Amino acid sequence: MKKGLLLILALIVFVSVIFAEDYMLPGPQMNLTAVREKEKSIQPTRTDTLIVTFSVNPLNLLLSYYDYMIGGYNDLPMSVQPDPTYGGYFLTFHGKRTATGQRRAFYSYISDNGVIENMNELTNVQNWEGYPSIGVDPLSGKPIYAWHVDADTDAEYEVQLAWDAFLFGAAGLISDPVIVVNNPSTLPAPYNTTNNEYIWPTVQIGPSPTAGMRRVYVLARNAVTHTTYPSENVKIAYADFNADMLEMGTALTWSYTSIPTLDAWNHDTVIHRRPNFAFTVGNDGRIYYVGYHTATVLSPEADLYEPDLDAFVCDNYGQGTWQRYTAVSRYNSWNPHDNYGSGTGIFTVGDVPVPDDSVFWEIYNSAHTNAVMDELHGKVHLSALWANLYRGTENGEISTYWHPTMQIVKDLVYDVNTQAFEIRELYPVAGTPTDNITWLPWDNDGDGLVDEFYTNPDDPNDPDNGYPLSSSTYPFPYWDDAVHTDAMFFHYSNTKITPPNAQGMMAAVWQDSNRARLYNELGNLDYAAFADVPEIYISCSPDYGMTWSEPVTLNKVETPELAGMKPMWVYPADQVKYVTTENGRKIGKLAVMFFDDISWGAYAIDGPVGQNDGGYVRFMELNIAFPPSVSNDDQANTPAVTMLKQNYPNPFNPETTISFTMPKNGTANLSIYNTKGQLVKTLVNGNLASGEHKLTWKGTDNNNNSVSSGLYFYKLNANGSLETRKMMLMK
């Protein structure tokens, strides 16, 4: 089928360093050129497609009149409640109850069986709040929230924090909010700037160097830039806590750190560098800010090619020195030839075909990713987009060109032990995600040959005969790249990934509107039913990200449960819940939060699209049968190990032995709780060697007082997993 493609010429977008709104602004855009191509649609077809059913149909949480990026930019605003006694999910999002009202930060708790137990604003003050983030204490199961808001008399936003005491499984016992990042903030010499405004927070929770405590981190990004374009350096607040402090409302003591390299970027007037990073913490006592940056020489303005992948790492629980590790995202491609392969390359600058070594792929349009930690293997994962580009010389100047319909999803992996980066194919995939076979739009199987050439059966003299056909993808929730002042790709980028659970199960979630684009832009009547249809794509890995499934697509045309809905701003929960294994397939549940837009497009940001008629914040839960792992890699085949064993004897009096196995060296916390969820005794909290460990509990609390008879829970938090068992003390 003959289909045309025009790549739109875009002008460089000049943006002010003054933020009129509190959403992120785009920086300089690459020059684009119109390139004539033939394309075909690509839809998931592989036999290892996921088997998906709905365990909870979409629930309406709120009719909201704020229709842009309802959660945090660079995190997952929905968390699994880890206590097996309660289960369920904590959610946070922002929204407006009326078209002219204040945008507020909300929380919700949804039970394990899909019942909305609670949903309300996080504060009772009518302020403009936004971009909330959540972290859940893995031991007590209590959520900590952060968001930004103008909470005082100056003009700048502050970052506020509150938590839910979550006593006896009752959500909504929200503490009084406190300011953890107070703006305007001052950066000392050599910068001496006093107008910095750190907002858009990300909350992460990890171990603490203090026994019996955990550490909460709040990273905030600077909305003020002291150079030509946005360059968000960060401020990180951290404090230690335990469950008792959250229940009693005890004030936390905050300390701060920043990343010196990013501070320098924010003030550099010669070279502009824009960080696109996400924040995560490990059980190894290190914190990580990982992603990529773009670089531009400011005068005369030109793209700067340098290593663009970055991992900023700080040891000693955020109190150490920041180290930077870099790599290059770019990898070479080749220029397909016309005339059934015997002609010239179709990518040209002027009339001159560019050589193969000038065609490449690199990370692009991935400002709104998140980072997750695979503790078992020491890997940080981000899902991001790679774009097809090429460069050549015209009129004596080197120019770079790209293809908006050739953007694909990759799994960017950073090894915390070797400091090496790896780029894995996520979708589409040629061969396996980790081999040397590369998927290309004109070479889907990676055999080095064009898969298909255009042929007009009715006209053998058609000049397009013999032109390579290219597969098209469009991993964004809207089809028109010209909206929002040609900044749709920046504003609508939203790829998210979950950390592996104890069984190695991961999920990557993004959106695609290629079928809507093929109809609206190219007039392809085959896709008329998809004229106003954003689609949810979900790919899953059964083996710690070594292999990825063909994605399942969910949309209002083909998915009855989504009939009449336009899902935008899609976020998965922070973990797949393991259910069972059947016929070699692991089965798990993945919760998803999204915004069901009434009129398609973001009205709330500059260059509004659609109407100010809002939409619905919705929750759903999917039951997913994962594909069997086909990886031969040892780490992929690592079985899910139960570390924590049942205590012996049980019931017991006066003492019992608790055994557990550490698969590798790392931080471990073994603590005992009563039926109210209160901490009774911490048996160990620190670094342990791999192997088996045995500890004795003599029925005493942390003050060495004897405890009463009854049921107790003991929890092990180690190697990225939380395991819980019950025991009975009988006197």
N, C-alpha and C positions, 0 to 999 in steps of 0.2 A: 504494500500500500504506500502510495506516494504521500509524503508529508514534508512540509517546509519548516524552516527554522530561521528566525532572524534574531541575532544577538544584538541587543539594544546598545547603542553608543551612550555612555554615561559620562557626565561631567564630574570633575572632582568636586566633592561637597565640602565647602568651607563652613566650619561650625564655630560658634562662639565658645569661649571658655566660661562664660556665664551660664549656669544651668537654670533655665527658666522653670523647668519641672524637675521632678526627682526620678525620672527614668534616665537610663544611660543614653548617651548620644554617640552617633557614629563618628569615626575619624575619616581621614582621606581615603577615597576609594580608587582602585586601580582604573586606568583608562581601559575602556572596552571598545571592541571593534565589531562591526557587523560581519558575521561569517556565515556563508550559505552552506547549509547542511541538509541531509536527509536523516530523519530519525524515526525510530519505532518505539513504542511503549514497552517497558519492561515491568512485569508483574511477578510476584513470587509464585514459583511453580515447582520447586524441588520436592522430592518425596519425604524429606524430613521436616516438612512444615509442622508447626506445633498443632496439637489437638487442644482446642480451647472451648470451654463452656463457661457460662456465667454462674458463679456461686452466689453473687449478690448483684441483682440488676441495678442500673444506675439510680442512685438516690439523690434527691434534691436537698442540698444543704442551705442554699441562699439564693434568692433573686437579687443579683448584684448589677449595679449600673457602672461598674468599672471593668472594662473589658480588655485589659492588657496584663499579661504576665502575673497571674494571681498569686504566685508564690515567690520565693527568692530566686534571684538570677542564677546562682551557682551552687544550689544544694537541692536536697529532696525534702520538701515541706510536709512529708507524711512519714511516720515512723511506726513500726510494729511495737506493740506493748509487750515487753519480753517476759513478764511474769506469767507462767503457765496457769496460775490461779485465775487470771483475768483475761489475758490475751487482748485482741482487738487492735485498734489503730488510733494514734493521735494525729491530728491534722492541724495545719495552720495555713491561713490565706488572708489576702486583703480583699475588701469589697465595699460597695456603697449600697445602703439599703434604699436610697432614693436617688433620682437623677441629679438632684442639686445638693445632696447631702455630703457629709464628710466621708472620706475613704478611711475605713477602720481595719484594724488587724483582728482577726477572729481565731478562735480555737474550736476544735470539735473532738469528741471521743466517740468512736464507733465500736460497738462490742464485737466479740468474736463471731457472732451469728448475724452481723450486718444490721444491727439496730442502732440508730443515732441516739446515744445516751445523753449527749450534751452538745450544745453549739451556741456560742455567744461571743461578744467582743472580749478582748483580753483586758481592756480597761473600761472604766465608766466615765472617761473624760472625752468630750467631743473634739478630738484633735485629728489632723490629717496624718494618718499612720500608714505604713506600707512596707512591702517586701519582707514579710516575716520569715524567720527561720526557726528550726526546732532541733534540739538534741535530747535524747532520752537516756537517762542514767541506766546503764545495763544491769546494775545490781538491784536498785530499788524500783526501777520501772517508772520513775517520775520524769515528766517532760520539763525542759527548760526552753523558754521562748525568747527571741530577740527580734526587734523591729526598729525602724527609724520613725521619728516623730519630732515635731518642733515642740519641745517640752518645757521651754523656758521663755524668757523675754527677748532673747536675741533672734535674729532672722534665720539662723542655721538650724538644721535638723540635728537631733541627738539620737544616739542608739540607746533604747531602753531594753530592760530585761525583766522577766518575771518567770515564776515556775508554778507548777501545779503540785500541791502536796499529795494528791491522789491517795487519800486515805481509804482503806478498805474497798478499793476499786471504784470510788466515787470521784469522777472528774469534775473540775470546775472550782477547786479550792485554790484560786489563783492568788499569788502573793501580790503585795503592793509593788508596782513597777519602780525600778531604780535606773538611773542613768549610768551606763557603763562606759560610754564614749561621749564626752562632753565637747561640743563644738561651739564656736570655732576653736580649732586646736593649733598649737604652735609647734613648728619644727625648728629646732635650734640651729646654731651655726653648723655648716656654712650657709644654710638657706635663710634662716631668720624670717620665715613666713608665718603669719599669724592668722590667716584666713582659711586654713584647711578644714574641710567638712567631710568627715568619714561616716559613710552611711552604707546601705545595702549589706546588712550583716549576714554572716554564716556562723552557725553554732556547731561546735564539735565537742565531744566529751571523750576523754581518755584517762589513762591511769595518772596517778599523782606520785611524786617521790615521797609523800608523807603517808605513813601507814594508816589504813582505814579510810583514806580519802580518795576522791576522784578529782580530776581537773576539768573545768569547763573553759573553753576558748570561744571568744567572739571576735571574728575577723571582720573589719569594716573597711570599705573602699572609699578613696578620696574623690569627691565630686568636683573638687576644684583643681585645676591644672595650671601650672606656672610656665607653660610652654604653649605652642600654637594649638594643639589638638588634645583631646582627653588622654590622660595617662594616669590611671588610678593606682597610686601607691596605697599602702595599707597600714592600719593600726590594729594590733591584736591585743585584746584584753584577756586576762586569764585569772582564775581564782579556784581555790580548792574548796570542796564541800563533801558532805556525806548526807545520808538520808535524814538523820535527825535534824540537821541544820535546815533542810528543806521543809520538814514538817513543823519546826518551831519558828520558821520565818527569820532565822538568824542571818544577819547581814554578812555578805561575802566581802573578803578583802581582795581588791583588784590590783594586779600588776600589768605592765604593758611592754610590748616589744614592737619593733617595726623592721622592715627589710631594707637595709641601706641602699642596695642597688635600685630598688623601686623608688625610693626617695629621690635619688639622683635623676632617674628618668623623668620624674614629675617636674623637675626644674631645669631640664636640659633644653636650651634654646638653639642648639646646633643640629641635633638629631632627635627626631620624635620617635619614641618607642611606646607602643600601646600593649600593655599586658592583658592577656586573656587567660586567666588562671582560676583554679579551683582549689579549695582548702580541705585537707583531711589530716587526721592524726593516727598514729600507730600505737600499738601496745608496747613498742620498743622505746618509748619515751621521746620519740622525735615527732615533729610536726612538719607538714609538707604543703607547699604551695606550688602546684604543677600545672603546666599548660604550654602556651606558646605566645610569642609577641610578634607584632609587625613593626617594621622600621622604615623611616622615611628621612632622607636628608632634607632639611628645611629650606636651604637657600644655596643654589637653585633647587627647587623641589624635585626629588627623584627617589624611587624605591631603593632601599639599601638591602642587599642580599648578605645575610650573615646567619649563623646558627640560630634557629628560631624556636626550637623546643627548649623549655627551661624547667628545671626542678630546683626550687629553693627549699633547703632543708635546715632545720634548727634542732639541735639535740638538747638534752637535759630539760625535757618537758617545757620547751619554749624559752628557757633561761640561758641557752648556750649561744654560740656564734652561728650566724647564717652562712651556709655554703651554697654555691650555685653550680649546677651541672647542666650542660647544654648538648644539643644534638641538632641535626638537620632533618626537617620533615620532608624535604623535596626528594623525589625519586624520579628517574627518567622514564619516559614513555617512547612512543614512535609515531611517525606521521603516516597514516594510511594513504595508499595511492588509489587514484581513480582508474577508469578504463579497466575495470575488473582486476585491478592490482598491477597492471603493466604501465600505468600512466605516471602522473606526478602526484606529489603529496597534496592533500586537500587543504592543509593549513598553510596559509600564505601571509606574507607581509608585502603589501602592494601586489605585484604579480609574481613574486618570487616565493616558491615553496620553502618552508623552513626545514632545516635538517632535523633528523631524528633526535639528536642530542639537545635540540632547543625546545622539545616538547616534554613536559614534565607535569607532575602532580605535587601539590603541597597543601598543607592545612590552611583552611580558609573559612570565613563566616562561622566561626565557632566561639563566639563570645560568651555563650550562656550554657556552659557545660557544668558537670559536677565531677568531683574526684572521689574514689572509693578505695579502700584498702583491702587487699587479700593478705591477711596476716599469716596464713599458713605458708605462703610462698614468697612473701616479702615483695609484693607487686602493688603499685598504684595504677588504677585503671581510669581512663576518661574516654567517653565516646565523643567523637568529633567528626567534622566534615573535611574531606579532601576535594580540591577542585582541579580540573584539567586546565593547564595554562600553556602558553608558548610565547616565545619572544623572538624578535628579529629587528633588523635595522631598516629604517625608512627615513629618507631625507637626512641621513647622517645621524639620526638619533635612535637609540635602542628603546623599543617599546615592548610592553608586556600585554598579552591578550588572554582572555579566559572564556569559558563556556558555562553559562549559568545552568544549562540542563545537564552538565556533566559534573555533578557533585555527589559524592558517595560517602557512606558512613564507615568510619574506621574505629578500632579500639586502640587507643594510644596507651602503652604500658611502660611504666617506669619501674626498674628494678632497684629497690632501696639498698641492696647489698652491693651490686656491681656498678651502680650509677649509670646503667645503660638504658636507652630507650628502644622500644620495639613497636613497630606499626603492624597491627593485625587487621586483616580484612574482616569486616563485620557484615556489610551488605552493600553491594553484591559481592559474591565470593567466587573466585576461580580456583579450583583445586580445594585447598584447605586454607583457613585464615593464617597459618604460620609457615606455609611453604614459600618457594620462590616464584610461584605462578601468580601472575598479576592480572586481575580483571581489568578490562578496558571496554569502553562503550561499543567499540567496533570488533572486539575480540573477547566475547564473554567467557570462553573456555580457556583462554590464556595460552593457546597453542602457537601464537605468533602470526596468525593469518586472519584476515578480515572474514567475519562470519557470513556476511550477506551483502550483496550489491543490489542496488535498485535496478529493476528491469520493468519497462512498460510493455506489457504483452500486446497492447494495441498499436504501438508505434515503435518499430525497431530503430527508427532514426531519432528517437527522443534523445536530445543532447545530455540528459541526465542518466541515461543508461550506463551502468558500470560504476555509478557513484556509491561509495561505501555507506551502508546504513549504520547508524549509531543508536544504541539504546539510550533512552532518556530517563533520568530520575529528577525529582524536585523535592528534596527533603525539608520542606517548609510548610507551615499550615495555611499558606495563602499562595495564590497563583501569580499575582501581578507584581513583578519586581520594581515597577515604577512608583508604587504608592509610598507614602511617607517620605516624599522628596527623594526618591530613588534609594531609600535606606531600608527597604523591606527585608533584605537578606540579613542585615544586622539586627533589626528589632525582632524578627521572627525566628532567629536561630534558637533552637531549644532541644538539644540532645541530652538525654539523661541515662544513667546506668546505675545498677544496684550492686552492692558488694556481694561476694559469694557468701552463701549460708554455710552451715557445717557440712552440707552435702555437696558443696561446690556449685550450687545453682545460682545463676546470674540472669538478669534481664536488662536489655537495652531498649529504650522507648524513644521514638521520635515521631514526626508527622511528615506526610507527603501529600502534595496536591497536584501531582503530575497529570492525572486524568482530567482534573478541572482546567489546568492550563492548556492541555491539548484541545479541549473544546473551546474555551474562551479566547485563547490567543490564536490558535491555528484553525478553528472552525471544524474540528474533527467530530462529525456527528455520531461516531461510534461511542463517544463519551458524553453525550448530551445529558444523561441521567446524573453525571458527576459535576454539573455546572457550578454547584455551590456546595461541594463536598470536600472538606478536609478529612484526611484519613489518618488513623492511628496505626503506626507500625510497631510491632513488638517482636524482637528477636531474643532467643534465650540460649544460654550455654549450660550444659550439664556438668562441665568439667573445668571450672575456674577460668573460663574465657579462652580455652584452647581451641574449642570449636564453637561455632555459632549457627543456629538454625536459620533456615529460610524464615523471614518474618511472616507473622500473621497480620492481616489488614482488617481493621474494624472501621466501619463507616455506616452511614444511615441508609445506604442503598442495599448493601449485602449483609448487614448485621441487624436482625430484627430488634434486638434490645436497644439499638441506637436510632431507631426510626425517628425521623424528624429532628435529629440533633446535629449540631455543628461543633464537634469537639475541638477546642483550642486550648493551648497552654496546658499540656498533658504532663503529669508527674507520676512516676511509680512510687510505691512505698520503698522504704530503705532496705527491704529484704524480702526475698521469696520465702513464704512459709512452706516448709516441707510437710507433705501429707503422707505419702507412701511410695512404694515402688511396685509397678505392675508390668509384667512382660518386658522387662529390661528398661522401662521408662520411669524416670523419677517424676512424681506428680507433686505439684506445689500450687500454692495460691498467691497471686499477685494482685495487690490492691492498686487502684489507679484513681487519681483525682484529676478533674479537668473542668474547663469552663465551656459550657454549652452556649454558644453565641447565638443570639436571636437574629441579628443581621451581621453577616460575615465581615470580619475585619475589625481592627482596633480603632474605635472612635476616640479613645481617651488620650492618644498621643498625637504629636505634631503631624499635620497632614491627615486629618481623621478619615477613616474608612468606615462605611456603614452608617448606622443611626445611633443616637444616644438612647437606645432602648434596652441595653443591658443583655443579660443572659443568666444562666444558672450555674452555680458552683455545684458539681456533682461528684459522687463517690461510687465506684463499682469495684467488685472483686471478681477475678478470673480464676478458674480452675484450669491449670495448664499441664498437659502431659508433655514433658520435655523429650526431645529426640535422644536416642542412645548415643553415648560418646563414641566417636570414631577415631579419637586421637590415640596415637601410639606413644605420646610423650608420658614419661613416668609421672610427672606432676599431675597430668590430667586424669590418670588412672588411680591417683591416690584415693583410697576408700575413705568414706566418711567415718571417722574414728570417734567413738564415745570415750571421752577422756575420764569422766567422773564415774566412779563405781559406787555401788550401794554400800553404805556403812555396815560394819559388822562388830559386835552383834547388833541386831535391831529387832524388837525393842531392846533398850539397854539400860543398865544402871550398875555402876555409877559412870562408866566411861565407854566410849566407842571409838573405833578406828575408821578413818575416812581415807580412801586411796584414790589416786588419780594419776594419769599418765600424760606427760608433756611430749607432744610429737617433736618439738624442737625447743631450743633455748628461747626464753622470753619471759615477759611479765605475767604473773599469775596472782589472782586474788581469790582466796577461799574463805567465805564468810557464812555465818549462821544467822538466820532470821526467825522471828516468831511468826505466828499466824496473822499478826497485824502488819507485817512487812517491816517491823522495826529490827535494826541491827542488834544482835545479841553478842556475837563474838567473831572477831577476825582471827583466823588461824594462821594465815600467811598473806602477805601483800608485798611482792617484790620480785626480783629476777630469780628464775629457777632454771636449772639445767634440764635438758631433755631426759626422758626416762620416767620411771615410776616413783611416786612420792607417797608417803604414808604419814598421816597426822592424827593425833589423838585429841578428842574433845572430852573433857572431864565434867561436862554439865555446868560450866561456869560462864559468866558474862565477861565483858572486857574489864570490869572492875574486880574480877576474881570472886564475885558473889555467886552462890549456887542458884540455879534457875529452877523453876517449878516443873512438875511433870506436864507433859503435853506433846503436841505435834510441833516439829521444827523443820525448817527448810535449810538446806545447805547448797550454796551456789558457787560454782567455779567460773571465773571469767579469765580465759587464757586463750592465746593463739587465735584471737578474733572471734571466739565462740563463747556463749553463755550456756551453761548446763546446770540444771537444778534437780535435786532429789529430796525426798521426804524421809524423816526418821522420827522415832517415838522414844521419848524419855519417860520411863516408868519408875516411880519411887515407891 
